[in-house]
Amino acid sequence: MATGTLPLVERLDRLLPQTQCGQCGYDGCRPYAEAMARGEAATDHCPPGGDEGARALARVLGTPVLAYDRSRGLHKPPMVAVVVEADCIGCTKCIQACPVDAIIGGAKHMHVVIDALCTGCELCVPACPVDCIEMEPALARPDLTSRAVP
């Protein structure tokens, strides 16, 4: 199916970075796309998408271009979470916080982030009671550089 023939929600959702971070005020990228399609949300709510993402969304909707709302967070390069193994206590709080199931491990065992699934949303960082999760630029990881936002 050509992009021009996709339903509006699908077109908007495909333009979003799929971080599922909630910085837009919605529970993920799809709910934000649905709100934009209904005319209930502006195109400027996504910090991970930055100004370029906001422009792309406005083009699809045929609305005036807005710079992304910086009060929602900073636009950053793609990131991935990394668990510092020596510090992990296996509490599972990071697993519960991850919106894309990119963290695996069992209770009282060290956890691991599956890099290819991690969206860099950072929701696992405040959930960790021992601060053993660090964010690394995906650009430093050659296998993850294709995650750039449109």
C-alpha positions, 0 to 999 in steps of 0.5 A: 500500500502506498503511503498516500493511501494509508489511513491518516492515523497510520501515516502520522504514527509512521512519522513518529519516532516510536519511543513510546516515552509519553513526553507528548502527554499520551500513552505512546506514539499511536495514541498521539497520532490518533489525537492529531488525526481527530484534531485534538492535539497539535503537531508540536508535542514530540521532543524525540521527533524535534522540529523536523518531526513536527514539520513532517506531521504538519505537512501530512495534516496540512496545518501550519508548521510549529516548532516542537514544544521545548517545555516537554523535553529536549530533542536528543540523538537516539539513545539506548539504555544499558544496565550496569551489571555489577550494580543491578539487584534484579528488582524488575522495576525497569522491566515494568517501566519499559513500554516496549519490553526491551529489558529481560531478566528475572527477579533477583537476577541481573537484567539486560537491555535488548539494544535492537528493541530499546527506543531510548525513552528513558522511562527505565532510568527513574524506575531503577532504585540503584541507578544502574541504568545508563543511556548511551548514544545509539550513534556510538553503536553502529548497529543502531544508527538506522533509528534516526527520526524522519 
